[in-house]
Amino acid sequence: MSDLSNLQSIEARLSDLKKVFGKPPVLPGSEDIAAYEEMLRRFIERFQPQDFFEMVLMKDLTDATWEAARMGRHKVVLLDRRYRDERKVTTKRRKEWLAKKTDLAKRVAASKADALTGPEDALDHLVEECDAILIEPASELDHNRVLEATLAQVEKLTKLEMIALGKRDMALRELEWYREGLGRRLRLVSDDFISEHANGAGALPAPDTRDAEKASTQLETTADAPPVQPQ
């Protein structure tokens, strides 16, 4: 099969899945539907599904992988959001501090204190130090404090991530079981029927009466689809 025809086949299969299952489980605005579809295409190219049931397993595999990635991503978003919330509180306190600074500067200027370092200069130096602390980027210690405060939420997200990975693994196992069992047997019978009918004189062939040992041997040597696990 040429690359062009293979691409057309994949697009046709994607279209069939959309008709049956509707829109993919992609969050609008924050997630890229093109990235989801690219992941699904790559799974189809890698496993080469042979029938509609295997195509459904490709969707299950993609959905579970996408969901697991989402949970892992949102654990980071959770920490960053909590840190930003704390920074908002810090910014509010900073504005209050600047208001107090202005008031204090007026009172210091009115007092006309005689010191080697003018009180206004000393006050400005103190404000500069506070500003440097407020605007510096988050350190590992800052993130550690946030992690401690959000540990329960992170644990819940981790459980959801593990559940999604379990669904992914189950889809892979079902694909392997189907190819090694019922799916391969059905395709073998279909291929035999087509081959014998094409070689005959137009009449339907008689039922195949090969013994179980011969059928088992042929099953082991037939490779209609690539293996789920690398050989």
Secondary structure, 3 states (H helix, E strand, C coil): CCHHHHHHHHHHHHHHHHHHHCCCCCCCCCCCHHHHHHHHHHHHHHHCCCCHHHHHHHHHHHHHHHHHHHHHHHHHHHHHHHHHHHHHHHHHHHHHHHHHHHHHHHHHHHHCCCCCCCHHHHHHHHHHHHHHHHHCCCCHHHHHHHHHHCHHHHHHHHHHHHHHHHHHHHHHHHHHHHHHCHHHHHHHHHHHHHHHHHHCCCCCCCCCCCCHHHHHHHHHHCCCCCCCCCC
